[in-house]
Amino acid sequence: MAKQEAGAGYRGRRRLPKLPSRRYSAVIASAFLGAIVILMLAASMTPASATITVPYDNPAVSLVGSMDRLNATDMASRSKGRGPAISNGQPAPVVWLLPLQCPYIITTYFTMRWGVMHWGVDLACGRGTPILAAANGTVTLSQFWDDYGNAIVIDHGGGIQTVYGHASALKAHVGDKVKAGDVVSYVGSTGDSTGNHLHFEVHEDGRKIDPVPFMKAHGVDLQKKLEAASGATVVGS
């Protein structure tokens, strides 16, 4: 009996030729990217009011569907008037600072003294110590002013003014635009004064008010020499 040729009796299924691994990867990647492009084109052509059912078992489609949900959430949020958390159009916050950067001592508060009302707070410090603008504003007075001696008045807008009295010398001039922390004068004992100190007043709508609670409400503790603007915790601000 003649010998059968090798493989002549094999009756199994023939195997398909195997694609090279690099070509196989390229085909899969091309199909994946093509699916994403088609879905994105379809989404851009679909009206905003239309509802799209997305098969999230496909990774490529799931990615596009997630982006659609995020965009829809953002649009809904904006439609309610929430907008972004930070806007370049918002005004800068008003910053208030201590009018003296020295180890001053409070010698008199906003109270009756010697039978008359003392309308400010006295901060005793060495002669020549710089007196600083407590907040941004415009200088409206810079001169010798009766009992205040050499005095500076700053208008901060909104009906608020601050007064700095008994200075040894004045630096700022009427009309100057000053910022919080700018030097406006220097500690002295001019006018009705018994020693070197800053007489600090706050006026609100033409009324003289207690500087201590006002400044604390604006982030400055005159008694503890603390500023919220410098990172301190000011209770009551």
C-alpha positions as CSV (number, residue, x, y, z in Angstrom):
1,M,0.0,0.0,0.0
2,A,1.4,3.3,-1.0
3,K,2.4,5.7,1.8
4,Q,0.1,8.6,2.2
5,E,1.6,12.1,1.8
6,A,2.2,14.0,5.0
7,G,-1.0,15.7,6.1
8,A,-3.3,14.0,3.6
9,G,-5.5,12.5,6.3
10,Y,-6.0,15.7,8.3
11,R,-9.7,16.6,8.4
12,G,-9.7,19.5,11.0
13,R,-10.4,23.2,10.3
14,R,-7.7,25.2,8.6
15,R,-6.2,28.0,10.6
16,L,-6.3,31.6,9.2
17,P,-2.9,33.2,8.7
18,K,-1.9,35.2,11.8
19,L,-1.5,39.0,11.3
20,P,1.8,40.5,12.3
21,S,1.5,42.0,15.8
22,R,2.4,45.5,14.7
23,R,-0.2,45.5,11.9
24,Y,-2.8,44.2,14.3
25,S,-2.2,47.0,16.8
26,A,-2.3,49.6,14.1
27,V,-5.7,48.3,12.9
28,I,-7.2,48.3,16.4
29,A,-5.9,51.9,17.1
30,S,-7.2,53.2,13.8
31,A,-10.6,51.7,14.5
32,F,-10.7,53.2,18.0
33,L,-9.7,56.7,16.8
34,G,-12.2,56.5,14.0
35,A,-15.0,55.7,16.4
36,I,-14.1,58.7,18.5
37,V,-14.0,61.1,15.5
38,I,-17.4,59.8,14.2
39,L,-19.0,60.2,17.6
40,M,-17.7,63.7,18.1
41,L,-18.9,64.8,14.6
42,A,-22.3,63.3,15.3
43,A,-22.5,65.1,18.7
44,S,-21.6,68.5,17.0
45,M,-24.3,68.0,14.4
46,T,-27.0,67.0,16.9
47,P,-29.3,69.8,18.2
48,A,-28.7,70.7,21.9
49,S,-32.3,69.7,22.8
50,A,-31.8,66.1,21.4
51,T,-31.3,63.2,23.7
52,I,-28.5,60.8,22.8
53,T,-28.4,57.2,24.3
54,V,-24.8,56.3,24.7
55,P,-23.6,52.6,25.0
56,Y,-21.2,53.1,27.9
57,D,-19.7,49.6,27.6
58,N,-17.6,51.0,24.8
59,P,-14.5,52.8,26.3
60,A,-14.3,55.3,23.4
61,V,-18.0,56.1,23.6
62,S,-17.9,56.3,27.4
63,L,-15.3,59.0,27.2
64,V,-17.4,61.1,24.8
65,G,-20.5,60.5,26.9
66,S,-18.7,61.7,30.1
67,M,-17.6,64.9,28.4
68,D,-21.2,65.5,27.2
69,R,-22.5,65.2,30.8
70,L,-19.9,67.6,32.1
71,N,-20.7,70.2,29.5
72,A,-24.4,69.8,30.2
73,T,-23.8,70.3,33.9
74,D,-21.7,73.4,33.3
75,M,-24.3,74.9,31.0
76,A,-27.1,74.2,33.6
77,S,-25.0,75.9,36.3
78,R,-24.4,79.0,34.2
79,S,-28.0,79.2,33.2
80,K,-28.9,79.5,36.9
81,G,-26.7,82.6,37.2
82,R,-24.0,81.0,39.2
83,G,-21.1,81.7,36.8
84,P,-17.5,81.2,37.7
85,A,-16.4,81.4,41.3
86,I,-13.9,84.1,40.5
87,S,-14.4,87.0,38.2
88,N,-11.8,89.5,37.0
89,G,-14.6,92.1,37.1
90,Q,-14.9,91.9,40.9
91,P,-13.5,94.8,42.9
92,A,-10.4,94.2,45.0
93,P,-11.2,93.7,48.7
94,V,-10.7,96.7,51.0
95,V,-7.7,96.3,53.2
96,W,-7.3,97.9,56.6
97,L,-4.0,98.1,58.5
98,L,-2.6,99.3,61.8
99,P,-1.8,103.0,61.7
100,L,1.5,102.4,63.6
101,Q,4.0,99.6,63.3
102,C,5.7,100.0,66.7
103,P,5.1,98.7,70.2
104,Y,2.7,101.5,71.1
105,I,0.7,101.8,74.3
106,I,-2.9,102.9,74.3
107,T,-3.1,105.8,76.8
108,T,-6.7,107.0,76.2
109,Y,-9.7,105.4,74.6
110,F,-12.9,106.8,73.1
111,T,-14.4,108.1,76.3
112,M,-15.0,111.0,78.7
113,R,-11.7,112.5,79.9
114,W,-11.3,115.6,82.2
115,G,-14.9,116.4,81.8
116,V,-14.9,116.4,78.0
117,M,-15.3,113.7,75.4
118,H,-12.1,112.2,73.9
119,W,-13.2,111.4,70.3
120,G,-10.4,109.0,69.4
121,V,-7.8,106.6,70.6
122,D,-4.3,107.7,71.6
123,L,-1.4,105.4,70.6
124,A,1.8,106.5,72.4
125,C,5.0,105.8,70.5
126,G,8.5,107.3,70.0
127,R,8.8,110.7,68.3
128,G,9.4,110.4,64.6
129,T,7.7,107.0,64.2
130,P,6.0,106.8,60.8
131,I,2.2,107.2,60.8
132,L,0.6,105.0,58.2
133,A,-2.6,105.3,56.2
134,A,-5.0,102.8,57.7
135,A,-6.6,102.1,54.3
136,N,-6.7,103.4,50.7
137,G,-8.0,106.9,50.2
138,T,-7.5,110.5,49.3
139,V,-5.9,113.1,51.6
140,T,-8.3,115.9,52.2
141,L,-6.4,117.8,55.0
142,S,-2.7,118.2,55.7
143,Q,-1.9,121.1,58.0
144,F,-1.8,122.4,61.6
145,W,-5.4,122.0,62.8
146,D,-6.1,123.6,66.2
147,D,-6.0,121.1,69.1
148,Y,-5.0,118.3,66.7
149,G,-1.7,120.0,65.9
150,N,-0.2,118.8,62.7
151,A,-2.9,116.6,61.3
152,I,-3.8,114.4,58.3
153,V,-7.4,113.5,57.2
154,I,-8.0,110.7,54.7
155,D,-11.3,110.1,52.9
156,H,-11.8,106.4,52.2
157,G,-15.1,106.7,50.4
158,G,-18.4,105.4,51.5
159,G,-18.6,108.2,54.2
160,I,-15.6,106.9,56.1
161,Q,-12.7,109.3,57.1
162,T,-9.7,108.8,59.4
163,V,-7.8,111.5,61.3
164,Y,-4.2,111.4,62.4
165,G,-3.3,114.1,64.9
166,H,-0.3,115.6,66.8
167,A,2.3,114.7,64.2
168,S,5.8,116.1,64.5
169,A,5.9,116.5,60.7
170,L,3.6,115.9,57.7
171,K,4.5,114.0,54.6
172,A,1.3,113.6,52.5
173,H,-0.4,116.5,50.8
174,V,-4.0,117.4,50.0
175,G,-5.1,115.5,46.9
176,D,-2.6,112.7,47.3
177,K,-3.9,109.2,46.6
178,V,-2.6,107.0,49.4
179,K,-2.7,103.2,49.9
180,A,-3.0,101.3,53.1
181,G,0.4,101.3,54.8
182,D,1.7,104.5,53.1
183,V,3.6,106.9,55.4
184,V,1.5,110.1,55.7
185,S,3.2,111.8,58.8
186,Y,5.3,111.2,61.9
187,V,4.5,110.8,65.6
188,G,4.9,114.0,67.6
189,S,3.2,116.1,70.3
190,T,2.0,119.2,68.5
191,G,-1.3,120.9,69.4
192,D,-3.1,120.0,72.6
193,S,-0.9,117.1,73.6
194,T,0.9,115.9,76.7
195,G,3.4,113.6,75.0
196,N,4.4,111.9,71.8
197,H,1.5,109.9,70.4
198,L,-0.9,109.4,67.5
199,H,-4.4,110.6,68.1
200,F,-6.4,108.4,65.8
201,E,-10.1,109.1,64.9
202,V,-12.7,107.5,62.6
203,H,-15.6,109.5,61.2
204,E,-18.6,107.8,59.6
205,D,-21.0,110.0,57.7
206,G,-19.8,113.0,59.6
207,R,-20.1,111.4,63.0
208,K,-17.1,110.6,65.3
209,I,-17.3,106.9,66.2
210,D,-15.2,104.6,68.4
211,P,-12.1,103.5,66.4
212,V,-11.6,100.3,68.4
213,P,-14.7,98.3,67.4
214,F,-14.7,99.9,63.9
215,M,-11.2,98.8,63.2
216,K,-11.8,95.3,64.7
217,A,-14.8,94.9,62.3
218,H,-12.4,95.7,59.5
219,G,-9.8,93.2,60.5
220,V,-7.6,95.3,62.7
221,D,-7.3,94.8,66.5
222,L,-5.8,98.1,67.9
223,Q,-5.5,96.6,71.4
224,K,-3.7,93.5,70.4
225,K,-1.8,95.1,67.5
226,L,-3.1,92.4,65.0
227,E,-4.0,92.6,61.3
228,A,-6.1,90.1,59.5
229,A,-4.4,91.3,56.3
230,S,-1.1,90.1,57.7
231,G,-2.5,86.6,58.4
232,A,-3.5,87.2,62.1
233,T,-6.9,86.0,63.4
234,V,-8.9,89.0,64.5
235,V,-11.9,88.0,66.6
236,G,-14.9,90.2,65.8
237,S,-13.9,91.1,62.2
